[in-house]
């Protein structure tokens, strides 16, 4: 389980950078040309990739591709909800909760033992 713990740690931080790269320019660089926002976002994304690549390499031998992808998507939602609430000042909607339940279902199906 140390692999899963390591991957989750990397994915949590990686996805925090990803969410910032994808959406923070909407708030902080809204009055700048799109190419400025693109360069700033790619500078942030560099740190996301610097963590995501090692996480995938650590987790792949034990977890495989499908499990890594489901973890990535789940961690993305976990990073997105606080970002949208605290940084972008958007209300948390019931749909976020329903989407979380759907992701939990995906986690169940990917991680269950099939006979």
C-alpha positions, 0 to 999 in steps of 0.5 A: 500500500505504500505505492498507493499512498505515494501515488495519492500524495503525488496526485494530490499535489499534482492535481492542485497545480493542475487545477491552478493552471487550468482555472486560476487565470480566469480570476487573476489574469482575466484582463490580460491577453490569452497568450499571457494566461497560456504561458503562466498556465504552462509555467504552473503545469510544469510543476504538475507534470513534474509530480504526475510523471513520477507518480505514474511511474511509481504506481504503474507496476502495481496498480496498472493504467486503469487504476492510475487513471481513476485515481487521477480523475478522483484526485482532480475532483478533490482538488477542484471542489476546494479551489472553486469554493475558496479561490473562485468563490463559487458555491458548492453545488449538489452536483459535485456531491453526485459526481463524487458518488459516481467517481466512488462507483468507478473506483469500486469497479476498477479496484474490485476483485473479479473472480 
